[in-house]
Amino acid sequence: MNAPALALTAVHKRFGAVHALRGVDLRVPRGSIFALIGPNGAGKTTLFSVVCGFLRADQGTITVLDGPPDVMRFKGRLAALPQDAVLGRELTVREHLTFLARLQGMSPETARREAERVLGIVDLSELAGRRAGTLSHGQVKRVGVAQAFLGDPELILLDEPTAGLDPRHAHDLREALRSHRGQRTIVVSSHNLQELEAICDEAAFIEKGQTLEAGAVSALTAQDAEVFVVLAPGPEPIDQLRAHLGDVAVEWDSQRRVLRVSFQPGPNRAAEDVIAAALRELLAQGARISGVGKGRSLEQRYLEATR
Amino acid sequence: MRDAWLIAGFDLRESIRTRRALVLALLYLLVASVTSYIYVEVVKFAQQATSEAISGISDTGEKMAAAAAAGAAQGAGYTGLLYVIAGGDQQIAGHLATYPPMVLVFAWFSLGALPWLIALTSYDLVAGDLHLRTVRFVALRTSRGAFVLGKLLSQVLLVALIAGLGMIPVLVIGGAYLPSFDVLDCFLALLRAWPILALFAFAVLGPVACASQLVRGPGAARALATFFLFVLWILGVWALFTPAPLSLLRWLTPFAYKTQFFHPDLLHRLMNAAGCAALCAGYTWLGFQVFRRRDL
């Protein structure tokens, strides 16, 4: 099995009396798009900063791309969109990106080409000649994302990349991230859980500086072990369904009219098989179906995990 | 070093487009213009006083003798002034005399003003990037040492550039107001003075760079840089009147290196330049001991 792109074990970080990270454990598989989910002040930005070497951990082990965080070792291999960092105001976007690319070891010509390429990713090519100080908040954010893609690094950390972006550019960025799936490891933090669910393979819930849960998004949201059916007003044949399905757990939320069926997945029992069996029985009992699906939303799981 | 030069070039390009660089340039041009103008006025006054003194003398021989005496007196006064500037060092005073007086006045005032101008304009060379977290874009791509060195080099280049600009008013004012002004001679002397200003800026930037690495906010960095320079200035003055070995403490201050740039011996001047570089490196290194460990 491949070594993870990023692994943290029992990492602590204090700022005076504030204990920002309280023994975070994390393992980010190579090639995955990994979501870091948590409320404000959970320690996500601190965690990113520790991984990048901006902050020093007080305790714990951090392995980034098979070694300790050391800028000279992962020069050009690790990139990040720091949350609050500001670009200088006076030079143009192109000059900034070319400079950063050159710091990664590129020749002037390659750096210029690379700057143009990454500006294309965030749809900012037409603003390459604009002074950074004249850009809007969303444009600055997109330049920040662009610089993280310079030189196609192996590991990219994006701290709230879509915050402040308009819906179209947020969508485009999500698509751009999705297109890198399997090619490089991307860790994204965001409050938009629907967005994370759509693009991420793996996720971790962080709260109060600790990892609450982590794993594949499909496992966290029980995609393979839970189905739900939304019933329209009318018959509620819950007991009949329980009897029909046998060794499964059936939960009925009468307020939201959602029926949840949890089961042990096996070679002959996939989520699709359970859906088919449940629907057959419900329809046979005269129930009216208004929706059906697999698992729970990431948001739901997050709320459950942090309750 | 490649990264440091890249950072220096980028930072210099950014710096020269800022309002602060414009202020530094204007202040420096003001200093150059005012000192040049004062010099011109002093020369005119001396010439006028001499001509008034000898205008009442009717005898041609006596007139010539009086003019010669006045010239000699002025010459003696100037030599005495050089002796004072040289800190009582006869050799240095002699070498100072090889500079056109107007260039010397400009260089001397510049050396006096530079530390305070630098404290006012370069204080945030690191603290500014820490404050805005701009450093985070660079910190993933190069070492902290290269970052500080690049920032330092950019400020030295900026000061050298602005010091070069300061030569223009000297040539313009001298050429416009002094009838016997030798533009070429003055220009060549200014070129000799230019590296002195840049090297002295290096020495001054050491304590300023140290202060800028110790604190995060630009305001605190400015206050600390000014405080450092003030303390070093006091230390330098105190050490002058203190017997050895305590008097050696003056070499810890940039101000001690000013006069030695005008020593006639080239090796001595090179040693002095090396001293400036070492002082800059020493103070910067002290600050770096905090910066290399700090959270960005």
Chai-1 contact restraints between the chains, C-beta under 6 A:
chainA,res_idxA,chainB,res_idxB,connection_type,confidence,min_distance_angstrom,max_distance_angstrom,comment,restraint_id
A,C52,B,L140,contact,1.0,0.0,6.0,A-B,restraint_1
A,F54,B,R136,contact,1.0,0.0,6.0,A-B,restraint_2
A,F54,B,L296,contact,1.0,0.0,6.0,A-B,restraint_3
A,L55,B,D295,contact,1.0,0.0,6.0,A-B,restraint_4
A,M72,B,S143,contact,1.0,0.0,6.0,A-B,restraint_5
A,K75,B,R141,contact,1.0,0.0,6.0,A-B,restraint_6
A,P82,B,R136,contact,1.0,0.0,6.0,A-B,restraint_7
A,D84,B,R133,contact,1.0,0.0,6.0,A-B,restraint_8
A,A85,B,R133,contact,1.0,0.0,6.0,A-B,restraint_9
A,A85,B,R136,contact,1.0,0.0,6.0,A-B,restraint_10
A,A85,B,F137,contact,1.0,0.0,6.0,A-B,restraint_11
A,V86,B,L132,contact,1.0,0.0,6.0,A-B,restraint_12
A,V86,B,T134,contact,1.0,0.0,6.0,A-B,restraint_13
A,G88,B,E14,contact,1.0,0.0,6.0,A-B,restraint_14
A,E90,B,E14,contact,1.0,0.0,6.0,A-B,restraint_15
A,E90,B,R17,contact,1.0,0.0,6.0,A-B,restraint_16
A,E90,B,T18,contact,1.0,0.0,6.0,A-B,restraint_17
A,L91,B,E14,contact,1.0,0.0,6.0,A-B,restraint_18
A,F99,B,F10,contact,1.0,0.0,6.0,A-B,restraint_19
A,R102,B,L6,contact,1.0,0.0,6.0,A-B,restraint_20
A,L103,B,D3,contact,1.0,0.0,6.0,A-B,restraint_21
A,L103,B,L6,contact,1.0,0.0,6.0,A-B,restraint_22
A,L103,B,R141,contact,1.0,0.0,6.0,A-B,restraint_23
A,L103,B,T142,contact,1.0,0.0,6.0,A-B,restraint_24
A,Q104,B,R141,contact,1.0,0.0,6.0,A-B,restraint_25
